[in-house]
Amino acid sequence: MNYGYIRISSKDQNYERQLKNLTEYGIRRENIYIDVISGATFNRKNYKRLIRKIKEGDLIVIHELDRLGRNYAEIMENWTYITKKKKADIKILSMTLLDTTVAKDILGTFISDLVLQILGFTAHQDAVSVCMMRPAELVLHGYGYFTSHLSVHGQSNLSLGIFIVHLKSKGIIIDILRTFR
């Protein structure tokens, strides 16, 4: 069975874009679980319902990794629980390398795990950065609003590889990856 998971941090945010992407992928609306809560915790009502429901061979589709969570340790723990203990798959639509339905050999698993660790770290760092910003900076940098503006505040010391992954969390990596292929 295929399931979708959507998370937004507050009722001020709109989950329609995530819902559209999941339904276009083929997830039936009744199989999509939605939470309105911070990504800093995995203590979420509908996420827990989804995890209890999935079984071996099922697929959870999520728009972006940071919709799963923003706490590095819990992202890693939950990803492992879903894929190793429950033996279900996860597909992150915005990052083709985070798709456990393909390349199940040791190299594919290694690459997926490596990308997950980098993106999980980036999602965690974004959450920490947002928590340290003043409200005026949040608006300036587009947090909580749909925007194509990329802010890499305080991230100038990142290496090129991690910087590219950071850009991916803002929806820009696809074009950059094509340039490097």
Protein Blocks (a to p, Z undefined) as FASTA:
>chain_A
ZZdddddfbfkbccklmmmmmmmnopafklcccddddfkbccdfklmmmmmmpcghiacd
dfbfklmpmcfklmmmmmmmmmmmnopacddfklmklcckgokbfklmmmmmmmmmmmmm
mmmmmmmmmmmpcfklmmmnopoiacfbdcfehilmpcfklmmmmmmmnopmmmmmmmmZ
Z
